[in-house]
Amino acid sequence: MDYLSKINQLQEHGEGYSIDYLPLQCLDERYDDLEVTNFENRLETFSEKIARIARTFMRRYGNRVFLHEGSQDKCLSLCKEGADLIDQTIKSILEKEQTSLNIIFENTKDMLFSLDSFCQLNIYNPDEEQLELLEDLAAEENLYLKRI
């Protein structure tokens, strides 16, 4: 199976979660305004938090990284390049339109991190151990893990 098929399969059939600044239900009626404000004013901080979460998973689990820019797809080796490149790539994706980063973690059960310019990290198909780690890391970063 090629990686695009695997990504699509995980997105369509995997259990999905999202990491975001705001909880799924916010008491404030201006939820959308709060999301836009966070995106406009806290993009750099958010990208740093997401990068720390991604790096933790990349150190623990075997992975393949795919970057999609416009009509081009590239397979990257971010783990070998180091933390600075991971941070720069994640920040760049959150700032641009039409760009996405997908990281397939190949374990006994494949898991997908999917990041695009909508300023949230979507996670598909985590096993119990990975979900627990996601909950802990999101809480450490003062972010919310929510089921999608």
Short mmCIF file of the C-alpha atoms (twelve columns), coordinates in Angstrom:
data_MODEL
# 
_entry.id   MODEL 
# 
loop_
_atom_site.group_PDB 
_atom_site.id 
_atom_site.type_symbol 
_atom_site.label_atom_id 
_atom_site.label_alt_id 
_atom_site.label_comp_id 
_atom_site.label_asym_id 
_atom_site.label_seq_id 
_atom_site.Cartn_x 
_atom_site.Cartn_y 
_atom_site.Cartn_z 
_atom_site.pdbx_PDB_model_num 
ATOM 1   C CA . MET A 1   0.000   0.000  0.000  1 
ATOM 2   C CA . ASP A 2   1.429   3.393  -0.910 1 
ATOM 3   C CA . TYR A 3   1.657   6.050  1.783  1 
ATOM 4   C CA . LEU A 4   -1.169  8.236  0.406  1 
ATOM 5   C CA . SER A 5   -3.543  5.261  0.563  1 
ATOM 6   C CA . LYS A 6   -2.374  4.471  4.088  1 
ATOM 7   C CA . ILE A 7   -2.905  8.102  5.180  1 
ATOM 8   C CA . ASN A 8   -6.403  8.155  3.653  1 
ATOM 9   C CA . GLN A 9   -7.277  4.817  5.232  1 
ATOM 10  C CA . LEU A 10  -6.161  5.964  8.691  1 
ATOM 11  C CA . GLN A 11  -8.060  9.254  8.358  1 
ATOM 12  C CA . GLU A 12  -11.241 7.538  7.205  1 
ATOM 13  C CA . HIS A 13  -11.261 4.469  9.446  1 
ATOM 14  C CA . GLY A 14  -9.036  5.268  12.409 1 
ATOM 15  C CA . GLU A 15  -10.262 6.586  15.719 1 
ATOM 16  C CA . GLY A 16  -9.629  10.348 15.587 1 
ATOM 17  C CA . TYR A 17  -8.443  12.900 18.117 1 
ATOM 18  C CA . SER A 18  -7.405  16.516 17.920 1 
ATOM 19  C CA . ILE A 19  -5.051  18.665 19.991 1 
ATOM 20  C CA . ASP A 20  -6.078  22.291 20.156 1 
ATOM 21  C CA . TYR A 21  -5.932  25.413 22.339 1 
ATOM 22  C CA . LEU A 22  -9.615  25.266 23.172 1 
ATOM 23  C CA . PRO A 23  -11.771 22.471 24.593 1 
ATOM 24  C CA . LEU A 24  -14.389 20.910 22.332 1 
ATOM 25  C CA . GLN A 25  -17.130 22.756 24.159 1 
ATOM 26  C CA . CYS A 26  -16.373 26.228 25.346 1 
ATOM 27  C CA . LEU A 27  -18.772 28.183 27.531 1 
ATOM 28  C CA . ASP A 28  -18.033 31.369 25.633 1 
ATOM 29  C CA . GLU A 29  -20.397 31.946 22.718 1 
ATOM 30  C CA . ARG A 30  -17.504 33.455 20.768 1 
ATOM 31  C CA . TYR A 31  -15.706 30.115 20.339 1 
ATOM 32  C CA . ASP A 32  -14.793 30.823 16.709 1 
ATOM 33  C CA . ASP A 33  -13.464 34.281 17.614 1 
ATOM 34  C CA . LEU A 34  -11.308 32.726 20.325 1 
ATOM 35  C CA . GLU A 35  -9.862  30.227 17.853 1 
ATOM 36  C CA . VAL A 36  -9.019  32.992 15.366 1 
ATOM 37  C CA . THR A 37  -7.418  35.073 18.132 1 
ATOM 38  C CA . ASN A 38  -5.321  32.102 19.249 1 
ATOM 39  C CA . PHE A 39  -4.260  31.440 15.672 1 
ATOM 40  C CA . GLU A 40  -3.317  35.058 15.005 1 
ATOM 41  C CA . ASN A 41  -1.580  35.785 18.301 1 
ATOM 42  C CA . ARG A 42  -0.177  32.491 19.516 1 
ATOM 43  C CA . LEU A 43  0.922   30.706 16.368 1 
ATOM 44  C CA . GLU A 44  4.582   30.534 17.322 1 
ATOM 45  C CA . THR A 45  3.844   29.262 20.822 1 
ATOM 46  C CA . PHE A 46  1.356   26.721 19.478 1 
ATOM 47  C CA . SER A 47  3.807   25.454 16.858 1 
ATOM 48  C CA . GLU A 48  6.465   25.003 19.570 1 
ATOM 49  C CA . LYS A 49  4.036   22.982 21.690 1 
ATOM 50  C CA . ILE A 50  2.998   20.785 18.764 1 
ATOM 51  C CA . ALA A 51  6.643   20.285 17.786 1 
ATOM 52  C CA . ARG A 52  7.496   19.076 21.311 1 
ATOM 53  C CA . ILE A 53  4.639   16.566 21.181 1 
ATOM 54  C CA . ALA A 54  5.655   15.367 17.697 1 
ATOM 55  C CA . ARG A 55  9.323   15.039 18.688 1 
ATOM 56  C CA . THR A 56  8.404   12.957 21.732 1 
ATOM 57  C CA . PHE A 57  6.474   10.526 19.543 1 
ATOM 58  C CA . MET A 58  9.164   10.508 16.865 1 
ATOM 59  C CA . ARG A 59  11.763  9.497  19.455 1 
ATOM 60  C CA . ARG A 60  9.583   6.681  20.825 1 
ATOM 61  C CA . TYR A 61  8.084   5.161  17.689 1 
ATOM 62  C CA . GLY A 62  9.341   4.305  14.221 1 
ATOM 63  C CA . ASN A 63  7.954   6.790  11.733 1 
ATOM 64  C CA . ARG A 64  7.776   7.996  8.159  1 
ATOM 65  C CA . VAL A 65  7.196   11.695 7.506  1 
ATOM 66  C CA . PHE A 66  5.367   13.029 4.448  1 
ATOM 67  C CA . LEU A 67  5.164   16.704 3.502  1 
ATOM 68  C CA . HIS A 68  2.589   17.868 0.972  1 
ATOM 69  C CA . GLU A 69  3.102   21.334 -0.554 1 
ATOM 70  C CA . GLY A 70  0.756   22.385 -3.321 1 
ATOM 71  C CA . SER A 71  0.898   19.527 -5.803 1 
ATOM 72  C CA . GLN A 72  4.174   18.041 -4.557 1 
ATOM 73  C CA . ASP A 73  4.608   15.237 -2.055 1 
ATOM 74  C CA . LYS A 74  7.908   14.568 -0.335 1 
ATOM 75  C CA . CYS A 75  9.033   11.897 2.064  1 
ATOM 76  C CA . LEU A 76  11.210  13.546 4.722  1 
ATOM 77  C CA . SER A 77  13.624  12.221 7.273  1 
ATOM 78  C CA . LEU A 78  13.043  14.782 10.005 1 
ATOM 79  C CA . CYS A 79  14.279  12.526 12.809 1 
ATOM 80  C CA . LYS A 80  17.715  12.392 11.275 1 
ATOM 81  C CA . GLU A 81  17.760  16.142 10.639 1 
ATOM 82  C CA . GLY A 82  17.141  17.130 14.251 1 
ATOM 83  C CA . ALA A 83  14.778  19.147 16.382 1 
ATOM 84  C CA . ASP A 84  15.372  22.503 14.678 1 
ATOM 85  C CA . LEU A 85  14.137  21.225 11.315 1 
ATOM 86  C CA . ILE A 86  11.077  19.641 12.931 1 
ATOM 87  C CA . ASP A 87  10.259  22.938 14.665 1 
ATOM 88  C CA . GLN A 88  10.778  24.970 11.472 1 
ATOM 89  C CA . THR A 89  8.698   22.574 9.384  1 
ATOM 90  C CA . ILE A 90  5.760   22.573 11.804 1 
ATOM 91  C CA . LYS A 91  5.788   26.374 12.110 1 
ATOM 92  C CA . SER A 92  5.969   26.722 8.333  1 
ATOM 93  C CA . ILE A 93  2.979   24.418 7.832  1 
ATOM 94  C CA . LEU A 94  0.833   26.315 10.311 1 
ATOM 95  C CA . GLU A 95  1.654   29.599 8.558  1 
ATOM 96  C CA . LYS A 96  0.993   28.428 4.987  1 
ATOM 97  C CA . GLU A 97  -2.091  27.378 3.139  1 
ATOM 98  C CA . GLN A 98  -2.149  24.262 0.990  1 
ATOM 99  C CA . THR A 99  0.538   22.523 3.010  1 
ATOM 100 C CA . SER A 100 0.261   19.522 5.286  1 
ATOM 101 C CA . LEU A 101 2.524   17.221 7.237  1 
ATOM 102 C CA . ASN A 102 1.626   13.595 7.897  1 
ATOM 103 C CA . ILE A 103 3.657   11.363 10.158 1 
ATOM 104 C CA . ILE A 104 2.858   7.666  10.099 1 
ATOM 105 C CA . PHE A 105 4.038   5.910  13.227 1 
ATOM 106 C CA . GLU A 106 4.582   2.311  12.308 1 
ATOM 107 C CA . ASN A 107 4.128   0.160  15.344 1 
ATOM 108 C CA . THR A 108 2.030   -2.898 15.958 1 
ATOM 109 C CA . LYS A 109 -0.870  -0.595 15.071 1 
ATOM 110 C CA . ASP A 110 -0.208  2.275  12.641 1 
ATOM 111 C CA . MET A 111 -0.976  5.753  13.953 1 
ATOM 112 C CA . LEU A 112 -1.103  9.024  12.027 1 
ATOM 113 C CA . PHE A 113 -0.283  12.598 13.036 1 
ATOM 114 C CA . SER A 114 -1.813  14.996 10.527 1 
ATOM 115 C CA . LEU A 115 -1.021  18.705 10.693 1 
ATOM 116 C CA . ASP A 116 -2.198  21.408 8.318  1 
ATOM 117 C CA . SER A 117 -2.831  25.130 8.291  1 
ATOM 118 C CA . PHE A 118 -6.040  24.814 10.350 1 
ATOM 119 C CA . CYS A 119 -3.923  25.133 13.488 1 
ATOM 120 C CA . GLN A 120 -4.644  21.805 15.083 1 
ATOM 121 C CA . LEU A 121 -2.978  18.451 15.223 1 
ATOM 122 C CA . ASN A 122 -5.191  15.509 14.289 1 
ATOM 123 C CA . ILE A 123 -4.222  12.061 15.483 1 
ATOM 124 C CA . TYR A 124 -5.704  8.894  14.047 1 
ATOM 125 C CA . ASN A 125 -5.690  5.353  15.371 1 
ATOM 126 C CA . PRO A 126 -3.602  5.623  18.563 1 
ATOM 127 C CA . ASP A 127 -3.361  2.531  20.718 1 
ATOM 128 C CA . GLU A 128 -4.067  2.721  24.446 1 
ATOM 129 C CA . GLU A 129 -0.463  3.529  25.415 1 
ATOM 130 C CA . GLN A 130 -0.162  6.248  22.744 1 
ATOM 131 C CA . LEU A 131 -3.491  7.789  23.750 1 
ATOM 132 C CA . GLU A 132 -2.374  7.962  27.366 1 
ATOM 133 C CA . LEU A 133 0.876   9.625  26.292 1 
ATOM 134 C CA . LEU A 134 -1.076  12.115 24.147 1 
ATOM 135 C CA . GLU A 135 -3.292  13.007 27.106 1 
ATOM 136 C CA . ASP A 136 -0.255  13.579 29.321 1 
ATOM 137 C CA . LEU A 137 1.635   15.643 26.728 1 
ATOM 138 C CA . ALA A 138 -1.404  17.790 25.857 1 
ATOM 139 C CA . ALA A 139 -1.984  18.521 29.548 1 
ATOM 140 C CA . GLU A 140 1.710   19.418 30.024 1 
ATOM 141 C CA . GLU A 141 1.456   21.877 27.139 1 
ATOM 142 C CA . ASN A 142 -1.814  23.333 28.459 1 
ATOM 143 C CA . LEU A 143 -3.669  22.086 25.369 1 
ATOM 144 C CA . TYR A 144 -6.798  19.987 24.961 1 
ATOM 145 C CA . LEU A 145 -7.061  16.497 23.528 1 
ATOM 146 C CA . LYS A 146 -10.512 15.948 22.101 1 
ATOM 147 C CA . ARG A 147 -12.167 13.174 20.176 1 
ATOM 148 C CA . ILE A 148 -13.195 14.063 16.634 1 
# 
